[in-house]
Amino acid sequence: MTKRASWPSPLNIFFLLERLKSMARHIIQCPSCNHEIELYQNPLPTVDIIIEIESGGIVLVKRKNPPYGWALPGGFVDYGESLEEAAIREAKEETDLDVKLNKQLHTYSDPKRDPRHHSISTVYIAKAKGEPQAKDDAIEIGIFNESNLPEKIAFDHRSILDDYFKRNTLAL
Amino acid sequence: MTKRASWPSPLNIFFLLERLKSMARHIIQCPSCNHEIELYQNPLPTVDIIIEIESGGIVLVKRKNPPYGWALPGGFVDYGESLEEAAIREAKEETDLDVKLNKQLHTYSDPKRDPRHHSISTVYIAKAKGEPQAKDDAIEIGIFNESNLPEKIAFDHRSILDDYFKRNTLAL
């Protein structure tokens, strides 16, 4: 017997709508009186960097914390810091490489791209010389190319890499 | 007598550093006990839309609130909303036009681009038919082209429009 696709029940739709509403709310507790305060929450700006190593390949880091898997180096943008400054800083913190930014690839914003929260990532293509070192949040670091990407890639980074390799192929 | 450029005094450097530090802090007051709570602040994601009208020209709105001047239609991205959804919604709210997004132009993040706070704007190029209407925050709406842009343009929108027109010229 095959399983047919079915519409979600009204109860499921109710819970889905409640979940979507709660996503936009951010409740904190006053450390002095424990009063609950509802804050307006914005998506969180991040950067990710596709680092092209001079001798060939791009750099991925294997994450120490969930979501597990390999990922592009990257992280949060600080208040008062430009995306470009954040990309250079995060590349250094996560790979020890001094990168030269080449261009913005695209800005990715699907609310489901990170299971922990809604982040919006601007992805840069950069160049670097030398040997990357695993730092901070990484348990391993590696240089990959289109034909030997690792199987488990976190977030939407496989899809970002698809865009990157497709773009490079088209540009030939 | 000509005025020579000089280094800022140690006092000025102190005040500048304090100002930079305070930019990253966001203090709120508990509505129940007035306790001051320091929050971590992220830059605010926004979208701006360059709407190409089918009959020629792009749409700018004249702002009702400071900073005054003409600006691209745009606004804040909601938590749980993609940049594309935000761009279509903001275009509708500010111009009453139903836009079809064409592509991302670039994401702009200079901390000084908005005098009120650090916002990061992803700019879309879109197409629309029909007559734009001034709504919400606009006191006037107009269709402009490269040769008749208004004199007073808010934020970094003149520089964004420069990028847009330069790109279009290069693509010819």
Chai-1 contact restraints between the chains, C-beta under 6 A:
chainA,res_idxA,chainB,res_idxB,connection_type,confidence,min_distance_angstrom,max_distance_angstrom,comment,restraint_id
A,M23,B,Y79,contact,1.0,0.0,6.0,A-B,restraint_1
A,M23,B,G80,contact,1.0,0.0,6.0,A-B,restraint_2
A,A24,B,Y79,contact,1.0,0.0,6.0,A-B,restraint_3
A,A24,B,G80,contact,1.0,0.0,6.0,A-B,restraint_4
A,C30,B,C30,contact,1.0,0.0,6.0,A-B,restraint_5
A,C30,B,H35,contact,1.0,0.0,6.0,A-B,restraint_6
A,S32,B,C33,contact,1.0,0.0,6.0,A-B,restraint_7
A,S32,B,H35,contact,1.0,0.0,6.0,A-B,restraint_8
A,C33,B,S32,contact,1.0,0.0,6.0,A-B,restraint_9
A,C33,B,C33,contact,1.0,0.0,6.0,A-B,restraint_10
A,H35,B,C30,contact,1.0,0.0,6.0,A-B,restraint_11
A,H35,B,S32,contact,1.0,0.0,6.0,A-B,restraint_12
A,Q41,B,Y79,contact,1.0,0.0,6.0,A-B,restraint_13
A,N42,B,L44,contact,1.0,0.0,6.0,A-B,restraint_14
A,P43,B,P45,contact,1.0,0.0,6.0,A-B,restraint_15
A,P43,B,V77,contact,1.0,0.0,6.0,A-B,restraint_16
A,P43,B,Y79,contact,1.0,0.0,6.0,A-B,restraint_17
A,L44,B,N42,contact,1.0,0.0,6.0,A-B,restraint_18
A,P45,B,P43,contact,1.0,0.0,6.0,A-B,restraint_19
A,P45,B,P45,contact,1.0,0.0,6.0,A-B,restraint_20
A,P45,B,I120,contact,1.0,0.0,6.0,A-B,restraint_21
A,V77,B,P43,contact,1.0,0.0,6.0,A-B,restraint_22
A,Y79,B,M23,contact,1.0,0.0,6.0,A-B,restraint_23
A,Y79,B,A24,contact,1.0,0.0,6.0,A-B,restraint_24
A,Y79,B,Q41,contact,1.0,0.0,6.0,A-B,restraint_25
A,Y79,B,P43,contact,1.0,0.0,6.0,A-B,restraint_26
A,Y79,B,H118,contact,1.0,0.0,6.0,A-B,restraint_27
A,G80,B,M23,contact,1.0,0.0,6.0,A-B,restraint_28
A,G80,B,A24,contact,1.0,0.0,6.0,A-B,restraint_29
A,G80,B,P111,contact,1.0,0.0,6.0,A-B,restraint_30
A,G80,B,H118,contact,1.0,0.0,6.0,A-B,restraint_31
A,S82,B,S109,contact,1.0,0.0,6.0,A-B,restraint_32
A,S82,B,D110,contact,1.0,0.0,6.0,A-B,restraint_33
A,L83,B,S109,contact,1.0,0.0,6.0,A-B,restraint_34
A,T107,B,T107,contact,1.0,0.0,6.0,A-B,restraint_35
A,T107,B,T122,contact,1.0,0.0,6.0,A-B,restraint_36
A,S109,B,S82,contact,1.0,0.0,6.0,A-B,restraint_37
A,S109,B,L83,contact,1.0,0.0,6.0,A-B,restraint_38
A,D110,B,S82,contact,1.0,0.0,6.0,A-B,restraint_39
A,P111,B,G80,contact,1.0,0.0,6.0,A-B,restraint_40
A,H118,B,Y79,contact,1.0,0.0,6.0,A-B,restraint_41
A,H118,B,G80,contact,1.0,0.0,6.0,A-B,restraint_42
A,I120,B,P45,contact,1.0,0.0,6.0,A-B,restraint_43
A,T122,B,T107,contact,1.0,0.0,6.0,A-B,restraint_44
